[in-house]
Amino acid sequence: MTPELIQAIGVAIVGIIGAFTAWQAKKVSELQSRVAELETQMAAERGKFRAAARVIRALQRYIDQLTDLLTRAGQNPPPNPVVMPPELEEDL
């Protein structure tokens, strides 16, 4: 192997490594922007979930008040057709 051939092989390897590194940097940049976008969406969804939980709690209190009023008026309140899923009980 001549020094020129070794140098040419080295330059080719450096070029391949450089191209791969540039591709990796591009992918990392794309993934970082995607993560930032997903974190923003997650924060918005968390806000919506908390607002929905507040509304559901208020509706549950309202249902309890109506049930209490019906009971005091001597009427039997209708059975609640909605069953709270166990995974939501601690959030609500």
PDB file of N, CA, C and O in Angstrom:
ATOM      1  N   MET A   1       0.850  -1.175   0.000  1.00  0.00           N
ATOM      2  CA  MET A   1       0.000   0.000   0.000  1.00  0.00           C
ATOM      3  C   MET A   1       0.895   1.238   0.000  1.00  0.00           C
ATOM      4  O   MET A   1       1.839   1.371   0.779  1.00  0.00           O
ATOM      5  N   THR A   2       0.556   2.097  -0.882  1.00  0.00           N
ATOM      6  CA  THR A   2       1.341   3.318  -1.004  1.00  0.00           C
ATOM      7  C   THR A   2       0.784   4.371  -0.063  1.00  0.00           C
ATOM      8  O   THR A   2      -0.378   4.294   0.335  1.00  0.00           O
ATOM      9  N   PRO A   3       1.592   5.342   0.291  1.00  0.00           N
ATOM     10  CA  PRO A   3       1.115   6.408   1.170  1.00  0.00           C
ATOM     11  C   PRO A   3      -0.071   7.169   0.573  1.00  0.00           C
ATOM     12  O   PRO A   3      -0.956   7.607   1.309  1.00  0.00           O
ATOM     13  N   GLU A   4      -0.096   7.329  -0.742  1.00  0.00           N
ATOM     14  CA  GLU A   4      -1.215   8.038  -1.375  1.00  0.00           C
ATOM     15  C   GLU A   4      -2.518   7.252  -1.218  1.00  0.00           C
ATOM     16  O   GLU A   4      -3.577   7.837  -0.991  1.00  0.00           O
ATOM     17  N   LEU A   5      -2.435   5.928  -1.340  1.00  0.00           N
ATOM     18  CA  LEU A   5      -3.613   5.076  -1.186  1.00  0.00           C
ATOM     19  C   LEU A   5      -4.113   5.116   0.257  1.00  0.00           C
ATOM     20  O   LEU A   5      -5.316   5.204   0.505  1.00  0.00           O
ATOM     21  N   ILE A   6      -3.189   5.052   1.190  1.00  0.00           N
ATOM     22  CA  ILE A   6      -3.563   5.123   2.612  1.00  0.00           C
ATOM     23  C   ILE A   6      -4.208   6.471   2.907  1.00  0.00           C
ATOM     24  O   ILE A   6      -5.208   6.549   3.620  1.00  0.00           O
ATOM     25  N   GLN A   7      -3.627   7.531   2.351  1.00  0.00           N
ATOM     26  CA  GLN A   7      -4.189   8.862   2.562  1.00  0.00           C
ATOM     27  C   GLN A   7      -5.583   8.958   1.931  1.00  0.00           C
ATOM     28  O   GLN A   7      -6.482   9.552   2.525  1.00  0.00           O
ATOM     29  N   ALA A   8      -5.775   8.394   0.759  1.00  0.00           N
ATOM     30  CA  ALA A   8      -7.078   8.427   0.093  1.00  0.00           C
ATOM     31  C   ALA A   8      -8.119   7.657   0.896  1.00  0.00           C
ATOM     32  O   ALA A   8      -9.263   8.091   1.024  1.00  0.00           O
ATOM     33  N   ILE A   9      -7.712   6.509   1.435  1.00  0.00           N
ATOM     34  CA  ILE A   9      -8.632   5.728   2.274  1.00  0.00           C
ATOM     35  C   ILE A   9      -8.989   6.514   3.529  1.00  0.00           C
ATOM     36  O   ILE A   9     -10.150   6.533   3.937  1.00  0.00           O
ATOM     37  N   GLY A  10      -8.010   7.156   4.140  1.00  0.00           N
ATOM     38  CA  GLY A  10      -8.257   7.971   5.331  1.00  0.00           C
ATOM     39  C   GLY A  10      -9.208   9.113   5.043  1.00  0.00           C
ATOM     40  O   GLY A  10     -10.110   9.391   5.833  1.00  0.00           O
ATOM     41  N   VAL A  11      -9.007   9.785   3.901  1.00  0.00           N
ATOM     42  CA  VAL A  11      -9.891  10.889   3.524  1.00  0.00           C
ATOM     43  C   VAL A  11     -11.311  10.370   3.293  1.00  0.00           C
ATOM     44  O   VAL A  11     -12.280  11.023   3.682  1.00  0.00           O
ATOM     45  N   ALA A  12     -11.439   9.206   2.666  1.00  0.00           N
ATOM     46  CA  ALA A  12     -12.762   8.625   2.432  1.00  0.00           C
ATOM     47  C   ALA A  12     -13.446   8.292   3.753  1.00  0.00           C
ATOM     48  O   ALA A  12     -14.636   8.557   3.927  1.00  0.00           O
ATOM     49  N   ILE A  13     -12.699   7.716   4.672  1.00  0.00           N
ATOM     50  CA  ILE A  13     -13.268   7.370   5.986  1.00  0.00           C
ATOM     51  C   ILE A  13     -13.699   8.629   6.725  1.00  0.00           C
ATOM     52  O   ILE A  13     -14.775   8.668   7.321  1.00  0.00           O
ATOM     53  N   VAL A  14     -12.857   9.659   6.686  1.00  0.00           N
ATOM     54  CA  VAL A  14     -13.202  10.923   7.345  1.00  0.00           C
ATOM     55  C   VAL A  14     -14.457  11.522   6.704  1.00  0.00           C
ATOM     56  O   VAL A  14     -15.312  12.064   7.405  1.00  0.00           O
ATOM     57  N   GLY A  15     -14.568  11.428   5.389  1.00  0.00           N
ATOM     58  CA  GLY A  15     -15.757  11.934   4.698  1.00  0.00           C
ATOM     59  C   GLY A  15     -17.011  11.187   5.104  1.00  0.00           C
ATOM     60  O   GLY A  15     -18.061  11.792   5.320  1.00  0.00           O
ATOM     61  N   ILE A  16     -16.901   9.869   5.208  1.00  0.00           N
ATOM     62  CA  ILE A  16     -18.052   9.055   5.625  1.00  0.00           C
ATOM     63  C   ILE A  16     -18.448   9.389   7.059  1.00  0.00           C
ATOM     64  O   ILE A  16     -19.629   9.556   7.364  1.00  0.00           O
ATOM     65  N   ILE A  17     -17.458   9.485   7.929  1.00  0.00           N
ATOM     66  CA  ILE A  17     -17.747   9.825   9.333  1.00  0.00           C
ATOM     67  C   ILE A  17     -18.362  11.218   9.422  1.00  0.00           C
ATOM     68  O   ILE A  17     -19.296  11.435  10.193  1.00  0.00           O
ATOM     69  N   GLY A  18     -17.846  12.160   8.639  1.00  0.00           N
ATOM     70  CA  GLY A  18     -18.401  13.517   8.633  1.00  0.00           C
ATOM     71  C   GLY A  18     -19.844  13.538   8.160  1.00  0.00           C
ATOM     72  O   GLY A  18     -20.684  14.224   8.742  1.00  0.00           O
ATOM     73  N   ALA A  19     -20.132  12.786   7.102  1.00  0.00           N
ATOM     74  CA  ALA A  19     -21.505  12.730   6.591  1.00  0.00           C
ATOM     75  C   ALA A  19     -22.439  12.089   7.610  1.00  0.00           C
ATOM     76  O   ALA A  19     -23.563  12.551   7.808  1.00  0.00           O
ATOM     77  N   PHE A  20     -21.971  11.031   8.252  1.00  0.00           N
ATOM     78  CA  PHE A  20     -22.793  10.363   9.265  1.00  0.00           C
ATOM     79  C   PHE A  20     -23.034  11.283  10.458  1.00  0.00           C
ATOM     80  O   PHE A  20     -24.143  11.330  10.991  1.00  0.00           O
ATOM     81  N   THR A  21     -22.016  12.007  10.873  1.00  0.00           N
ATOM     82  CA  THR A  21     -22.152  12.935  11.993  1.00  0.00           C
ATOM     83  C   THR A  21     -23.136  14.052  11.646  1.00  0.00           C
ATOM     84  O   THR A  21     -23.951  14.445  12.481  1.00  0.00           O
ATOM     85  N   ALA A  22     -23.062  14.563  10.418  1.00  0.00           N
ATOM     86  CA  ALA A  22     -24.002  15.605   9.994  1.00  0.00           C
ATOM     87  C   ALA A  22     -25.431  15.061   9.983  1.00  0.00           C
ATOM     88  O   ALA A  22     -26.360  15.751  10.402  1.00  0.00           O
ATOM     89  N   TRP A  23     -25.610  13.833   9.509  1.00  0.00           N
ATOM     90  CA  TRP A  23     -26.937  13.214   9.493  1.00  0.00           C
ATOM     91  C   TRP A  23     -27.459  13.051  10.915  1.00  0.00           C
ATOM     92  O   TRP A  23     -28.627  13.318  11.198  1.00  0.00           O
ATOM     93  N   GLN A  24     -26.568  12.604  11.812  1.00  0.00           N
ATOM     94  CA  GLN A  24     -26.965  12.438  13.213  1.00  0.00           C
ATOM     95  C   GLN A  24     -27.356  13.776  13.825  1.00  0.00           C
ATOM     96  O   GLN A  24     -28.354  13.860  14.541  1.00  0.00           O
ATOM     97  N   ALA A  25     -26.586  14.814  13.555  1.00  0.00           N
ATOM     98  CA  ALA A  25     -26.893  16.136  14.107  1.00  0.00           C
ATOM     99  C   ALA A  25     -28.252  16.624  13.611  1.00  0.00           C
ATOM    100  O   ALA A  25     -29.014  17.221  14.371  1.00  0.00           O
ATOM    101  N   LYS A  26     -28.555  16.371  12.345  1.00  0.00           N
ATOM    102  CA  LYS A  26     -29.851  16.758  11.788  1.00  0.00           C
ATOM    103  C   LYS A  26     -30.976  16.003  12.486  1.00  0.00           C
ATOM    104  O   LYS A  26     -31.992  16.596  12.847  1.00  0.00           O
ATOM    105  N   LYS A  27     -30.800  14.705  12.674  1.00  0.00           N
ATOM    106  CA  LYS A  27     -31.826  13.896  13.343  1.00  0.00           C
ATOM    107  C   LYS A  27     -32.019  14.343  14.794  1.00  0.00           C
ATOM    108  O   LYS A  27     -33.148  14.431  15.277  1.00  0.00           O
ATOM    109  N   VAL A  28     -30.918  14.624  15.480  1.00  0.00           N
ATOM    110  CA  VAL A  28     -31.007  15.079  16.873  1.00  0.00           C
ATOM    111  C   VAL A  28     -31.766  16.396  16.939  1.00  0.00           C
ATOM    112  O   VAL A  28     -32.603  16.591  17.820  1.00  0.00           O
ATOM    113  N   SER A  29     -31.477  17.296  16.012  1.00  0.00           N
ATOM    114  CA  SER A  29     -32.177  18.577  15.978  1.00  0.00           C
ATOM    115  C   SER A  29     -33.669  18.377  15.727  1.00  0.00           C
ATOM    116  O   SER A  29     -34.498  19.013  16.379  1.00  0.00           O
ATOM    117  N   GLU A  30     -34.015  17.501  14.792  1.00  0.00           N
ATOM    118  CA  GLU A  30     -35.427  17.208  14.517  1.00  0.00           C
ATOM    119  C   GLU A  30     -36.111  16.622  15.746  1.00  0.00           C
ATOM    120  O   GLU A  30     -37.236  16.998  16.077  1.00  0.00           O
ATOM    121  N   LEU A  31     -35.434  15.709  16.413  1.00  0.00           N
ATOM    122  CA  LEU A  31     -36.028  15.077  17.593  1.00  0.00           C
ATOM    123  C   LEU A  31     -36.174  16.068  18.740  1.00  0.00           C
ATOM    124  O   LEU A  31     -37.158  16.017  19.478  1.00  0.00           O
ATOM    125  N   GLN A  32     -35.207  16.967  18.899  1.00  0.00           N
ATOM    126  CA  GLN A  32     -35.316  17.971  19.956  1.00  0.00           C
ATOM    127  C   GLN A  32     -36.503  18.893  19.702  1.00  0.00           C
ATOM    128  O   GLN A  32     -37.232  19.236  20.632  1.00  0.00           O
ATOM    129  N   SER A  33     -36.700  19.295  18.452  1.00  0.00           N
ATOM    130  CA  SER A  33     -37.850  20.155  18.158  1.00  0.00           C
ATOM    131  C   SER A  33     -39.156  19.392  18.353  1.00  0.00           C
ATOM    132  O   SER A  33     -40.152  19.963  18.800  1.00  0.00           O
ATOM    133  N   ARG A  34     -39.153  18.106  18.020  1.00  0.00           N
ATOM    134  CA  ARG A  34     -40.356  17.296  18.215  1.00  0.00           C
ATOM    135  C   ARG A  34     -40.670  17.134  19.702  1.00  0.00           C
ATOM    136  O   ARG A  34     -41.831  17.209  20.103  1.00  0.00           O
ATOM    137  N   VAL A  35     -39.650  16.916  20.510  1.00  0.00           N
ATOM    138  CA  VAL A  35     -39.851  16.791  21.960  1.00  0.00           C
ATOM    139  C   VAL A  35     -40.391  18.094  22.523  1.00  0.00           C
ATOM    140  O   VAL A  35     -41.295  18.078  23.359  1.00  0.00           O
ATOM    141  N   ALA A  36     -39.853  19.220  22.078  1.00  0.00           N
ATOM    142  CA  ALA A  36     -40.342  20.514  22.563  1.00  0.00           C
ATOM    143  C   ALA A  36     -41.814  20.703  22.199  1.00  0.00           C
ATOM    144  O   ALA A  36     -42.598  21.190  23.013  1.00  0.00           O
ATOM    145  N   GLU A  37     -42.186  20.323  20.984  1.00  0.00           N
ATOM    146  CA  GLU A  37     -43.580  20.431  20.555  1.00  0.00           C
ATOM    147  C   GLU A  37     -44.483  19.522  21.386  1.00  0.00           C
ATOM    148  O   GLU A  37     -45.572  19.926  21.793  1.00  0.00           O
ATOM    149  N   LEU A  38     -44.028  18.299  21.635  1.00  0.00           N
ATOM    150  CA  LEU A  38     -44.828  17.368  22.431  1.00  0.00           C
ATOM    151  C   LEU A  38     -44.967  17.833  23.873  1.00  0.00           C
ATOM    152  O   LEU A  38     -46.018  17.644  24.485  1.00  0.00           O
ATOM    153  N   GLU A  39     -43.918  18.442  24.423  1.00  0.00           N
ATOM    154  CA  GLU A  39     -44.013  18.961  25.790  1.00  0.00           C
ATOM    155  C   GLU A  39     -45.019  20.103  25.861  1.00  0.00           C
ATOM    156  O   GLU A  39     -45.757  20.222  26.839  1.00  0.00           O
ATOM    157  N   THR A  40     -45.050  20.940  24.830  1.00  0.00           N
ATOM    158  CA  THR A  40     -46.031  22.023  24.781  1.00  0.00           C
ATOM    159  C   THR A  40     -47.445  21.458  24.704  1.00  0.00           C
ATOM    160  O   THR A  40     -48.345  21.919  25.405  1.00  0.00           O
ATOM    161  N   GLN A  41     -47.634  20.458  23.849  1.00  0.00           N
ATOM    162  CA  GLN A  41     -48.951  19.824  23.734  1.00  0.00           C
ATOM    163  C   GLN A  41     -49.353  19.156  25.042  1.00  0.00           C
ATOM    164  O   GLN A  41     -50.517  19.211  25.439  1.00  0.00           O
ATOM    165  N   MET A  42     -48.390  18.523  25.713  1.00  0.00           N
ATOM    166  CA  MET A  42     -48.690  17.851  26.973  1.00  0.00           C
ATOM    167  C   MET A  42     -49.145  18.862  28.020  1.00  0.00           C
ATOM    168  O   MET A  42     -50.077  18.592  28.778  1.00  0.00           O
ATOM    169  N   ALA A  43     -48.500  20.015  28.066  1.00  0.00           N
ATOM    170  CA  ALA A  43     -48.897  21.037  29.028  1.00  0.00           C
ATOM    171  C   ALA A  43     -50.314  21.525  28.736  1.00  0.00           C
ATOM    172  O   ALA A  43     -51.101  21.739  29.658  1.00  0.00           O
ATOM    173  N   ALA A  44     -50.640  21.699  27.460  1.00  0.00           N
ATOM    174  CA  ALA A  44     -51.992  22.133  27.098  1.00  0.00           C
ATOM    175  C   ALA A  44     -53.017  21.064  27.466  1.00  0.00           C
ATOM    176  O   ALA A  44     -54.079  21.379  28.002  1.00  0.00           O
ATOM    177  N   GLU A  45     -52.703  19.809  27.182  1.00  0.00           N
ATOM    178  CA  GLU A  45     -53.624  18.715  27.516  1.00  0.00           C
ATOM    179  C   GLU A  45     -53.796  18.590  29.026  1.00  0.00           C
ATOM    180  O   GLU A  45     -54.894  18.311  29.506  1.00  0.00           O
ATOM    181  N   ARG A  46     -52.718  18.795  29.771  1.00  0.00           N
ATOM    182  CA  ARG A  46     -52.813  18.731  31.230  1.00  0.00           C
ATOM    183  C   ARG A  46     -53.753  19.819  31.739  1.00  0.00           C
ATOM    184  O   ARG A  46     -54.545  19.583  32.652  1.00  0.00           O
ATOM    185  N   GLY A  47     -53.666  21.011  31.149  1.00  0.00           N
ATOM    186  CA  GLY A  47     -54.567  22.092  31.533  1.00  0.00           C
ATOM    187  C   GLY A  47     -56.014  21.755  31.229  1.00  0.00           C
ATOM    188  O   GLY A  47     -56.902  22.020  32.040  1.00  0.00           O
ATOM    189  N   LYS A  48     -56.256  21.168  30.059  1.00  0.00           N
ATOM    190  CA  LYS A  48     -57.616  20.761  29.701  1.00  0.00           C
ATOM    191  C   LYS A  48     -58.124  19.681  30.645  1.00  0.00           C
ATOM    192  O   LYS A  48     -59.287  19.701  31.048  1.00  0.00           O
ATOM    193  N   PHE A  49     -57.254  18.737  30.999  1.00  0.00           N
ATOM    194  CA  PHE A  49     -57.665  17.664  31.902  1.00  0.00           C
ATOM    195  C   PHE A  49     -58.045  18.229  33.267  1.00  0.00           C
ATOM    196  O   PHE A  49     -59.051  17.830  33.853  1.00  0.00           O
ATOM    197  N   ARG A  50     -57.238  19.156  33.768  1.00  0.00           N
ATOM    198  CA  ARG A  50     -57.548  19.746  35.080  1.00  0.00           C
ATOM    199  C   ARG A  50     -58.861  20.514  35.038  1.00  0.00           C
ATOM    200  O   ARG A  50     -59.655  20.445  35.976  1.00  0.00           O
ATOM    201  N   ALA A  51     -59.091  21.249  33.945  1.00  0.00           N
ATOM    202  CA  ALA A  51     -60.358  21.980  33.814  1.00  0.00           C
ATOM    203  C   ALA A  51     -61.529  21.008  33.753  1.00  0.00           C
ATOM    204  O   ALA A  51     -62.564  21.241  34.377  1.00  0.00           O
ATOM    205  N   ALA A  52     -61.371  19.923  33.006  1.00  0.00           N
ATOM    206  CA  ALA A  52     -62.434  18.917  32.925  1.00  0.00           C
ATOM    207  C   ALA A  52     -62.683  18.283  34.291  1.00  0.00           C
ATOM    208  O   ALA A  52     -63.831  18.027  34.653  1.00  0.00           O
ATOM    209  N   ALA A  53     -61.626  18.029  35.046  1.00  0.00           N
ATOM    210  CA  ALA A  53     -61.786  17.445  36.379  1.00  0.00           C
ATOM    211  C   ALA A  53     -62.549  18.400  37.289  1.00  0.00           C
ATOM    212  O   ALA A  53     -63.385  17.961  38.078  1.00  0.00           O
ATOM    213  N   ARG A  54     -62.272  19.710  37.190  1.00  0.00           N
ATOM    214  CA  ARG A  54     -63.009  20.683  38.012  1.00  0.00           C
ATOM    215  C   ARG A  54     -64.498  20.683  37.649  1.00  0.00           C
ATOM    216  O   ARG A  54     -65.356  20.741  38.530  1.00  0.00           O
ATOM    217  N   VAL A  55     -64.797  20.619  36.355  1.00  0.00           N
ATOM    218  CA  VAL A  55     -66.197  20.603  35.920  1.00  0.00           C
ATOM    219  C   VAL A  55     -66.887  19.334  36.412  1.00  0.00           C
ATOM    220  O   VAL A  55     -68.024  19.384  36.882  1.00  0.00           O
ATOM    221  N   ILE A  56     -66.209  18.209  36.305  1.00  0.00           N
ATOM    222  CA  ILE A  56     -66.801  16.940  36.748  1.00  0.00           C
ATOM    223  C   ILE A  56     -67.057  16.972  38.250  1.00  0.00           C
ATOM    224  O   ILE A  56     -68.105  16.515  38.706  1.00  0.00           O
ATOM    225  N   ARG A  57     -66.112  17.506  39.027  1.00  0.00           N
ATOM    226  CA  ARG A  57     -66.324  17.610  40.481  1.00  0.00           C
ATOM    227  C   ARG A  57     -67.535  18.492  40.786  1.00  0.00           C
ATOM    228  O   ARG A  57     -68.351  18.166  41.648  1.00  0.00           O
ATOM    229  N   ALA A  58     -67.643  19.620  40.065  1.00  0.00           N
ATOM    230  CA  ALA A  58     -68.781  20.517  40.286  1.00  0.00           C
ATOM    231  C   ALA A  58     -70.090  19.819  39.929  1.00  0.00           C
ATOM    232  O   ALA A  58     -71.082  19.963  40.643  1.00  0.00           O
ATOM    233  N   LEU A  59     -70.098  19.073  38.845  1.00  0.00           N
ATOM    234  CA  LEU A  59     -71.307  18.332  38.470  1.00  0.00           C
ATOM    235  C   LEU A  59     -71.643  17.255  39.497  1.00  0.00           C
ATOM    236  O   LEU A  59     -72.817  17.011  39.775  1.00  0.00           O
ATOM    237  N   GLN A  60     -70.631  16.615  40.058  1.00  0.00           N
ATOM    238  CA  GLN A  60     -70.889  15.615  41.096  1.00  0.00           C
ATOM    239  C   GLN A  60     -71.512  16.270  42.330  1.00  0.00           C
ATOM    240  O   GLN A  60     -72.435  15.715  42.928  1.00  0.00           O
ATOM    241  N   ARG A  61     -71.009  17.453  42.713  1.00  0.00           N
ATOM    242  CA  ARG A  61     -71.603  18.160  43.854  1.00  0.00           C
ATOM    243  C   ARG A  61     -73.054  18.542  43.548  1.00  0.00           C
ATOM    244  O   ARG A  61     -73.926  18.432  44.410  1.00  0.00           O
ATOM    245  N   TYR A  62     -73.303  18.988  42.321  1.00  0.00           N
ATOM    246  CA  TYR A  62     -74.657  19.360  41.916  1.00  0.00           C
ATOM    247  C   TYR A  62     -75.593  18.154  41.967  1.00  0.00           C
ATOM    248  O   TYR A  62     -76.726  18.263  42.436  1.00  0.00           O
ATOM    249  N   ILE A  63     -75.125  17.024  41.492  1.00  0.00           N
ATOM    250  CA  ILE A  63     -75.930  15.795  41.545  1.00  0.00           C
ATOM    251  C   ILE A  63     -76.219  15.422  42.996  1.00  0.00           C
ATOM    252  O   ILE A  63     -77.337  15.027  43.328  1.00  0.00           O
ATOM    253  N   ASP A  64     -75.213  15.546  43.859  1.00  0.00           N
ATOM    254  CA  ASP A  64     -75.426  15.247  45.279  1.00  0.00           C
ATOM    255  C   ASP A  64     -76.473  16.180  45.879  1.00  0.00           C
ATOM    256  O   ASP A  64     -77.313  15.743  46.665  1.00  0.00           O
ATOM    257  N   GLN A  65     -76.430  17.466  45.513  1.00  0.00           N
ATOM    258  CA  GLN A  65     -77.416  18.414  46.025  1.00  0.00           C
ATOM    259  C   GLN A  65     -78.822  18.065  45.532  1.00  0.00           C
ATOM    260  O   GLN A  65     -79.782  18.099  46.302  1.00  0.00           O
ATOM    261  N   LEU A  66     -78.935  17.732  44.253  1.00  0.00           N
ATOM    262  CA  LEU A  66     -80.252  17.356  43.719  1.00  0.00           C
ATOM    263  C   LEU A  66     -80.781  16.086  44.376  1.00  0.00           C
ATOM    264  O   LEU A  66     -81.968  15.986  44.688  1.00  0.00           O
ATOM    265  N   THR A  67     -79.894  15.120  44.584  1.00  0.00           N
ATOM    266  CA  THR A  67     -80.302  13.882  45.250  1.00  0.00           C
ATOM    267  C   THR A  67     -80.777  14.175  46.665  1.00  0.00           C
ATOM    268  O   THR A  67     -81.777  13.620  47.117  1.00  0.00           O
ATOM    269  N   ASP A  68     -80.056  15.050  47.363  1.00  0.00           N
ATOM    270  CA  ASP A  68     -80.439  15.423  48.724  1.00  0.00           C
ATOM    271  C   ASP A  68     -81.800  16.121  48.728  1.00  0.00           C
ATOM    272  O   ASP A  68     -82.640  15.837  49.582  1.00  0.00           O
ATOM    273  N   LEU A  69     -82.017  17.029  47.780  1.00  0.00           N
ATOM    274  CA  LEU A  69     -83.306  17.728  47.715  1.00  0.00           C
ATOM    275  C   LEU A  69     -84.455  16.769  47.411  1.00  0.00           C
ATOM    276  O   LEU A  69     -85.528  16.878  48.004  1.00  0.00           O
ATOM    277  N   LEU A  70     -84.235  15.836  46.497  1.00  0.00           N
ATOM    278  CA  LEU A  70     -85.285  14.857  46.195  1.00  0.00           C
ATOM    279  C   LEU A  70     -85.587  13.986  47.409  1.00  0.00           C
ATOM    280  O   LEU A  70     -86.746  13.689  47.695  1.00  0.00           O
ATOM    281  N   THR A  71     -84.547  13.584  48.115  1.00  0.00           N
ATOM    282  CA  THR A  71     -84.740  12.750  49.303  1.00  0.00           C
ATOM    283  C   THR A  71     -85.507  13.515  50.371  1.00  0.00           C
ATOM    284  O   THR A  71     -86.403  12.960  51.007  1.00  0.00           O
ATOM    285  N   ARG A  72     -85.165  14.782  50.573  1.00  0.00           N
ATOM    286  CA  ARG A  72     -85.874  15.597  51.562  1.00  0.00           C
ATOM    287  C   ARG A  72     -87.332  15.826  51.164  1.00  0.00           C
ATOM    288  O   ARG A  72     -88.200  15.976  52.024  1.00  0.00           O
ATOM    289  N   ALA A  73     -87.594  15.852  49.860  1.00  0.00           N
ATOM    290  CA  ALA A  73     -88.967  16.054  49.384  1.00  0.00           C
ATOM    291  C   ALA A  73     -89.771  14.756  49.419  1.00  0.00           C
ATOM    292  O   ALA A  73     -90.945  14.742  49.049  1.00  0.00           O
ATOM    293  N   GLY A  74     -89.147  13.676  49.858  1.00  0.00           N
ATOM    294  CA  GLY A  74     -89.855  12.412  49.986  1.00  0.00           C
ATOM    295  C   GLY A  74     -89.872  11.584  48.716  1.00  0.00           C
ATOM    296  O   GLY A  74     -90.630  10.619  48.618  1.00  0.00           O
ATOM    297  N   GLN A  75     -89.064  11.937  47.759  1.00  0.00           N
ATOM    298  CA  GLN A  75     -89.012  11.170  46.520  1.00  0.00           C
ATOM    299  C   GLN A  75     -87.698  10.404  46.455  1.00  0.00           C
ATOM    300  O   GLN A  75     -86.681  10.806  47.020  1.00  0.00           O
ATOM    301  N   ASN A  76     -87.762   9.304  45.754  1.00  0.00           N
ATOM    302  CA  ASN A  76     -86.538   8.533  45.559  1.00  0.00           C
ATOM    303  C   ASN A  76     -85.820   9.037  44.311  1.00  0.00           C
ATOM    304  O   ASN A  76     -86.410   9.077  43.231  1.00  0.00           O
ATOM    305  N   PRO A  77     -84.578   9.413  44.448  1.00  0.00           N
ATOM    306  CA  PRO A  77     -83.846   9.868  43.264  1.00  0.00           C
ATOM    307  C   PRO A  77     -83.596   8.704  42.316  1.00  0.00           C
ATOM    308  O   PRO A  77     -83.448   7.565  42.758  1.00  0.00           O
ATOM    309  N   PRO A  78     -83.548   8.979  41.025  1.00  0.00           N
ATOM    310  CA  PRO A  78     -83.276   7.888  40.081  1.00  0.00           C
ATOM    311  C   PRO A  78     -81.858   7.366  40.287  1.00  0.00           C
ATOM    312  O   PRO A  78     -80.971   8.104  40.714  1.00  0.00           O
ATOM    313  N   PRO A  79     -81.655   6.093  39.980  1.00  0.00           N
ATOM    314  CA  PRO A  79     -80.303   5.551  40.146  1.00  0.00           C
ATOM    315  C   PRO A  79     -79.338   6.217  39.163  1.00  0.00           C
ATOM    316  O   PRO A  79     -79.704   6.570  38.042  1.00  0.00           O
ATOM    317  N   ASN A  80     -78.131   6.372  39.609  1.00  0.00           N
ATOM    318  CA  ASN A  80     -77.107   6.997  38.772  1.00  0.00           C
ATOM    319  C   ASN A  80     -76.638   5.990  37.722  1.00  0.00           C
ATOM    320  O   ASN A  80     -76.094   4.943  38.074  1.00  0.00           O
ATOM    321  N   PRO A  81     -76.842   6.293  36.437  1.00  0.00           N
ATOM    322  CA  PRO A  81     -76.434   5.340  35.399  1.00  0.00           C
ATOM    323  C   PRO A  81     -74.931   5.364  35.121  1.00  0.00           C
ATOM    324  O   PRO A  81     -74.408   4.483  34.438  1.00  0.00           O
ATOM    325  N   VAL A  82     -74.244   6.366  35.646  1.00  0.00           N
ATOM    326  CA  VAL A  82     -72.813   6.512  35.376  1.00  0.00           C
ATOM    327  C   VAL A  82     -72.015   5.927  36.530  1.00  0.00           C
ATOM    328  O   VAL A  82     -72.238   6.268  37.692  1.00  0.00           O
ATOM    329  N   VAL A  83     -71.094   5.052  36.200  1.00  0.00           N
ATOM    330  CA  VAL A  83     -70.209   4.469  37.205  1.00  0.00           C
ATOM    331  C   VAL A  83     -68.820   5.059  36.988  1.00  0.00           C
ATOM    332  O   VAL A  83     -68.286   5.038  35.880  1.00  0.00           O
ATOM    333  N   MET A  84     -68.252   5.581  38.060  1.00  0.00           N
ATOM    334  CA  MET A  84     -66.927   6.185  37.967  1.00  0.00           C
ATOM    335  C   MET A  84     -65.878   5.089  37.809  1.00  0.00           C
ATOM    336  O   MET A  84     -65.802   4.186  38.642  1.00  0.00           O
ATOM    337  N   PRO A  85     -65.067   5.156  36.751  1.00  0.00           N
ATOM    338  CA  PRO A  85     -64.000   4.164  36.594  1.00  0.00           C
ATOM    339  C   PRO A  85     -62.984   4.293  37.728  1.00  0.00           C
ATOM    340  O   PRO A  85     -62.669   5.406  38.147  1.00  0.00           O
ATOM    341  N   PRO A  86     -62.473   3.180  38.222  1.00  0.00           N
ATOM    342  CA  PRO A  86     -61.537   3.237  39.352  1.00  0.00           C
ATOM    343  C   PRO A  86     -60.286   4.060  39.056  1.00  0.00           C
ATOM    344  O   PRO A  86     -59.738   4.689  39.961  1.00  0.00           O
ATOM    345  N   GLU A  87     -59.826   4.065  37.806  1.00  0.00           N
ATOM    346  CA  GLU A  87     -58.601   4.802  37.505  1.00  0.00           C
ATOM    347  C   GLU A  87     -58.798   6.317  37.547  1.00  0.00           C
ATOM    348  O   GLU A  87     -57.821   7.065  37.571  1.00  0.00           O
ATOM    349  N   LEU A  88     -60.065   6.781  37.555  1.00  0.00           N
ATOM    350  CA  LEU A  88     -60.331   8.215  37.633  1.00  0.00           C
ATOM    351  C   LEU A  88     -60.706   8.677  39.032  1.00  0.00           C
ATOM    352  O   LEU A  88     -60.741   9.880  39.292  1.00  0.00           O
ATOM    353  N   GLU A  89     -60.983   7.758  39.929  1.00  0.00           N
ATOM    354  CA  GLU A  89     -61.473   8.136  41.253  1.00  0.00           C
ATOM    355  C   GLU A  89     -60.497   9.033  42.006  1.00  0.00           C
ATOM    356  O   GLU A  89     -60.923  10.003  42.634  1.00  0.00           O
ATOM    357  N   GLU A  90     -59.208   8.737  41.960  1.00  0.00           N
ATOM    358  CA  GLU A  90     -58.271   9.563  42.729  1.00  0.00           C
ATOM    359  C   GLU A  90     -58.025  10.911  42.059  1.00  0.00           C
ATOM    360  O   GLU A  90     -57.644  11.864  42.738  1.00  0.00           O
ATOM    361  N   ASP A  91     -58.232  11.019  40.740  1.00  0.00           N
ATOM    362  CA  ASP A  91     -58.073  12.300  40.061  1.00  0.00           C
ATOM    363  C   ASP A  91     -59.261  13.213  40.287  1.00  0.00           C
ATOM    364  O   ASP A  91     -59.128  14.436  40.266  1.00  0.00           O
ATOM    365  N   LEU A  92     -60.415  12.622  40.502  1.00  0.00           N
ATOM    366  CA  LEU A  92     -61.620  13.417  40.687  1.00  0.00           C
ATOM    367  C   LEU A  92     -62.005  13.429  42.145  1.00  0.00           C
ATOM    368  O   LEU A  92     -63.001  14.050  42.516  1.00  0.00           O
TER     369      LEU A  92
END
